[in-house]
Amino acid sequence: MDFVSVRIITGDVARLVDFYERATGVPAGWSNEDFAELRTSSATLAIGSTRTVPLFAPGSARPADNHSVILEFLVDDVDSVHNNLTGFVKDFVNEPTTMPWGNRALLFRDPDGNLVNFFTPVTPSAIEKFAR
């Protein structure tokens, strides 16, 4: 089995896609106005409209209601990314901070309130764990 994607359900696909394209630098591929994907070398961030939810099960997902999942992106230099996002990201949860497990992490919220973590491994063990 391979883990391939995470999907965010939103009431405004274009707004959220624009946010993630600007935050990550990854262009989205659009299937239609209700669904787009940002593909990286290791996984895909899918963004779907609330209109897609009934295709799976009516009422099974609600937009802007995540209180437990953090989307994580490995970046080369989290401090530079923080500088680039300042003025664009409206809700930083923390500034770049070195975590006990060896990653320097930046936590913020997307326009729907989802938590996003950009991180850079900085200790030898973390660097080895995420070697590309």
Disulfide bonds with the S-S distance in Angstrom:
none
